[in-house]
Structures are given as structure tokens and as C-alpha cells.
């Protein structure tokens, strides 16, 4: 039995908790909030035995195995460091932190203390994404020529809300642009050149961002994200002799279609009854049971590389945080 804690009982934490209830050998053991009442309500809803009104109270629970950190972007670094220094394994929401320097510090402490740490990039563990990667690596579509991906939804404007408040790490790139960027990194690796441009709103948060990247193998990634409109949210891996289409919304896809020239399309379905957070939770539990301190599928090096790309895009597009 792996005993889980949740730090920050917000909207995404509810989805994670609901999915964790479906995972064999997982126990929702503790929830910590900066507000005792919120912790009590969350604990009552999911039958959690420990409801804590301070984050650092998690360190007083000797039987706790791992903590899922689901606070706003700007708090990830501080929250994760507190847990790692206390010897507690961590699954930390994306973006892992606000910049590469913060992520590097988290990684160094996790490795020095030999404590498990992983970024909660749940898309990496979605069966549809896994299948798309297997297809691409099999060579069935030939050499990859390009990756195209978009992610957009029409967000209700709220100056103090998480999406638009820069003090909370608001903006399209860090919140949803990370998904198209992740897809390009997964299939093409690190680019040799980056071009990016952003559109800013009333709070000076980026509300749209577009990215064009080139690679050593003469490949191209065309990526965009927006908080101003609902877009197709599709991922397309284009090869010299075929295409892999990751169905909408690609980051949580339930289907992949393979198009090979001269053949009938083949669609692979991956239906589920959960939100999809159970796949990453299962992977974390497998890692812990095997005594691993980082994931072989989404390593700490991958998180460092992804954050370095986000930093470079921010610099290119003029996206600045205090």
C-alpha cells in the first residue's frame, strides 16, 4: 500500500484524488492546505484520515510515502523543497517551477538526498501518447518531418484568477503552452533554433503564444496556445510516408489515428472512465516499489530540458515574471 498526501486541495487536486481512488494499493492518507476548513472539507469528501491546516505538517506523518503538489505555479519550488528536505517523495505539478534555476535546485536536492521526484506531466503516461510514440519509433511513417500541436480554450477573464494573474504564474505558455512544447520535445528532442511571439492582455499576462522550432535533422515544430479561443487541440506527427494524428484533446487523448500512404487509416482507441491522472499515479507507485528515485519515462533531465525550453521561449517572446 502506497500512502499519498495532497498538498493544495484545489480543482486539479480533486480530479487527482478521484482518480487515485481507482488505483489498487493506493491510499489517500493526508491532505494539507493553508486553510484548515478547506483541508477538512477535502478530507471528508474523499475519506482521508489526516486533514492538515499547514503544509509543513505533512512532515510529521512518518507513514507518508509520497505527496502530490498541486499549488499555483509560483509555489511549486518552495513546496517541493520543503518535502524533499524532509525526505518525502514528490510528484509535483507542471510546470515544475518558474524557471530552470528553481528546477535545478529541486533536482540537486532530490538526487543528493536520494528521494524520488517527478514532474506531473500526466500526458507522458496517457496510453494514446505512449502508442503514438511507439508508432513513430517503429518507423512506420518514415522519418519525422514536423510536429504540429495547438492548445486553446476561451478562458473567462478574471484579473485575480490563476490564469491571468502574473503573481500566480499566470499566462498561456506556462499553463497550456507547455503541452504542445512537451509533444515536440517527446518526438523531436531539443531544437537548434527557437522563434516565439506572444500577445499580452490587460494584466500583462501572455494570452496567446506561438512557437516555431527547427532541429538538427531538418525538422520543424509549429506550436501555439491561446486563452482567447477554443482550438482543435490536436497533435500531428508528420512523417515522410505517413502521419500520426493524436485526437483532441491531444494531451489527454483517447484515440490515435495512423495514416500510412497507400493504406487504410488505422485508429487506436483508449477509452477510460477516469480523468487520466491514474496513469501517472500508477507509474509513480511502480517507481517507489522498485526503489527508484526518478522515472525512466519522464526523467529529471527531461524536466530540466523542458524548463530550459520554456525559459528560452519566454526570453524570445518577452514573457517576464518578477
N, C-alpha and C positions, 0 to 999 in steps of 0.2 A: 504494500500500500504506500503510495506517494502522497504526502500531506502538503496541500497547496495553500499558500496565502495570497491574498489580493491586496495590493496597495493602490488605493484610489478607486472608490466604488462608483465610477461614472458610467456613461452609456455603454462604452465598449466593454467595460468590466462585467456588466450584466450579461452581454452576449457570451463572453468567455465563460462565465460561471454556468450559464445554461448549457453550454456545450460540454463543460467539464463533468457535469452530472451524468453524461452519457458514456464517459470513458471508464472502462474497467480498471480497478486498482487505483483510482484517483479519489482523493477525499478533499472536499473544500473544508479547510481546517481553521482558517483565520481570515479576517478582513480588517484592514486598517484605514482609517480616514482621519482627516484633520478635524472632523466633526463627529462627536460620539453618537449623536442621534442618527446620522447617515449610516454609520457603521452598524448600529443596532438594527436599523430597518433592513439593510442589505443582508445581514446575518440571519434575521428572522425569515426573510424571503427564501433563502437557499439552505436553511438548516445548518448554518455554520456555528460551531461551538465557541469560537473566540471572536468577539467584536471589540476592536481597539480604537480608542479615540486619539491615539498618536501613532505616527508612522514607526518611530523607533521602538515602540512596544513589541513589534514583531520579533525583535532580538531577544525578548525574554521567553520565547517559546522554544524550548530545546528540541521538541519533536518535529519542528517545521522543516520540510525538505526543500521547498523551492517557493519563490514569490514571483507573481506576475505583477509587473509595474505598469499601471495604466493611468498615470497622471498626465497633465499637459506637457508638451514637448520640452518646455523650459525647465521642468522639474526632474526630468529623467536622470540627468547626470548626478545630481545631488542624491536622489533616492537610491539609485543603483549603487553608488559608492558606499552609502550607509550600510546597505545589506551585504555587499561584498566584504567590507571591513569587519562585519560581524560574522563572516563565514557562511552566509546564506546564499544558496544558488539562486540565480535570477534569470527570468525571461522578461526582457524589457521591451516595451512597445517601440515601434518605429515612429519617427526617426529616432535612432538610438540616443542621440543627444543633439545639441545645437550646432556643433562643429567638430572637425577632426581632432582638435586638441582635447576636447572633452572625451571623445570616444577612445582616443589613445590612452588616456589616463585610466579609464574604466577597464580596458583590456589589460593594461600592465598590472593593475592591482589583482584582477581575476587570475591572471597567469602566475603572479608571484605567490598568491595565496592558494593556488590550485583549486579554485572554486568555479563551478560551472556558471557560464554566462552565455546567453544567446539573445540576439535581436529578434523580436517577434514579427518577423517578416513572413506572415502566415501564408502568403501566396506561394512561397517556395515549396510548401508541403501539400498544396492542393493536387489531387490526383490528375486533374486536367493539365496543369502546368508540368508536372512530372512526366506525363505521357508526351506532351509536346516536345519536351527536351529530349526524351528518348528517341522520338521520331527524327528530330533534327540531327542528332548524333549518329543515327543509323545510316545517314547519307541518302535517304530515300528521296529528298528534294534537291540533292546535289549541294554544291557549295552555297552557303547563305549569302545573299546579295544585300538584303536590307531587313531591318526590323522597323515596323510602324506600330505605334500604340498611342491611344488617347484616353484621357480620363476627365470627364467633366460632368458636373451637375449644377443646377441653379440653386445656390445657397441663399437662404433668407438673410438679408443684410442685418447684422447686429454689431455695432461698433465694439461692444464689450465681449462679444462672443468669441469662442476659441478660434474660429476660422479667420476672423478679421482683426483680432487684437494682436498686434506685434509683440506686446509684453508677454503673451502666452505662446509665442512662436507661430502666430497666425500667418496665413498665406497659402496659395495653391500649391506651390512647389513642394514644401516640406510635408504638407498633409496628403496630397493626392498625386503630385508630380513624381513622387518617389516610386510609384508603381510602374509607370512607363519606363522610368530610368532603370529600375530593377530588372525589367524584362530585357532591355537592351544589354545590360551587364551580364545577365544569365546566359544569353545566347551568343554575345559577341565579345564579352570581356571588357577591358579598358580601352577607351578610344585614344586616338593620337591627336585629335583636334575637337574642340567644342565651340559651338556658336549658340548663344541663347539670348532671348529677349523677353521682357516681361511688361505687362500692363498693370499699373497700380491704381488702387481705388482711394476712397475718401480717407481711410485710416493709414494710407501709405503701405498697406499690405499688398503683395502681388496677388492679383485676382486672375491673371492668366499668365502662362509661361510657355514658350515654345523652345525646343531644343533640336539642333542638328549636329550629329556627331559622325566623324569618319574614323576608320580603323585601318590597321596595318594591312589587312587583307583586302583593301579597297572595297569595304562595305560601308553602308550608310544606316544611321538610325534617325528616324523622324518621329519626334515625340512632342506631345503637347498636353496641357492640363488647364482647366478653367473652372472657376466658381460661378460663372455667369450664364452657363447654358448646359443643358443635358446633351452629351455627345454619345457616339456609338459605343465607346468603351470596349473596343476590340483590339486584339493583338494579332498582327500579321507577320509571320516569319516567311519571307520570300526567298526561295532558292532558285538556282539556275534551271531546275527542271520540275519545280513544283512549289507548293505553298502550304503552310500550316496556318490555319485560322483558329485562333483561340476565341471562343464565343464570349459575348458580353454577359456580365461584366468580367473582363478577362482576369482580373486579379483574384476573383472568387469563382472562376468559371466552372460550369457543369458540363461543358462539351468542347470538343476539338474536332475540326474537320481537316482531313488531309486531301489535298488536290495534287495529283501527280499527272503530268502531261500524258495524254493518251489513255488514261484510266478513269473509271468512275470514281467520284469522290467517296471517301470513307469517313464516317462520323463515329466518334467515340464518346459515349455518354457516361457521365459520372454524377448521377443523381445522389442527393443526400437529404437527410431530414434535419441536419444541424446547420448552424451558420457557417461552419467550416473551421472554427478555431480548434476543434478536437484533433485535427491532423497534426498541428504544431505541438499541442499538448502531449499527444502520444509520443511524438519524436523526442521531446524533452525527457519524458519518463524513461524511454528506452536508453537515452544517453546517461541518465542518472543511474539506472540499474546496471549499466555496463561500466560505470566508474569513469565516464568521460567528463572532461572539463570544458569541452566545446563541441559543437556539432560538426560532423563530417559533411553535411549537406549545405549548411549556411554557417560558415566558419567566422571567427572573429576577424580574420583577414578580409573576408568578403564584406563585413560591416565597415571596416576601415576604408576599403576601396570605394564602397558606395557613398560613404560620407565625404570622402575626398572629391568625388564627382559632384555631389551636391554643393560643396564649398566652391568648386570651380564654376559651376553654373551660376551660383549666386553672384560671384565676382563679375562674371561676364554680363549678367543681366541687371546688375545694380541692386540686388536684393540685400538689404543691410539690416542687421539687428544690433541692438545695444550690446 
